[in-house]
Amino acid sequence: MTGTKRSSEGLDARRRKLLFRSWHRGMREMDLILGSFADTEIGALTGDEIDQYERLLDIPDTEFLPLITGERAVPPDIDCAVLQKILASRRTMTFRTT
């Protein structure tokens, strides 16, 4: 089951694939964080940002989640504009519990 509220209609194949990958990480917390980010931003990311996002999605959830939650510092080799956008979107994210 996916939580996406965005249709992939109108997206090119690469962005559709990234949207799907964002909502099907394997760890529900990461599905919510990255899926919500992709729902909002995938259509507006530049080509360079799409490249960055693909590299970030290759990071295993168990390594990526502590970076997103602030439990571990972000290594300089993965700190990029898209990661900063993900972190900013997470600060404004609210979850419903009902």
Number of C-alpha atoms within 10 A of each C-alpha: 5 12 12 18 10 13 10 17 7 9 13 10 10 10 18 18 13 19 25 17 18 25 25 18 18 12 13 14 13 19 21 21 19 25 27 23 21 25 19 14 15 21 16 10 15 11 9 10 16 18 12 18 22 16 11 16 15 11 12 12 18 10 10 16 17 13 16 21 12 10 9 12 11 15 8 7 6 13 13 14 13 20 18 12 13 18 18 13 17 17 10 7 12 8 6 4 4 3
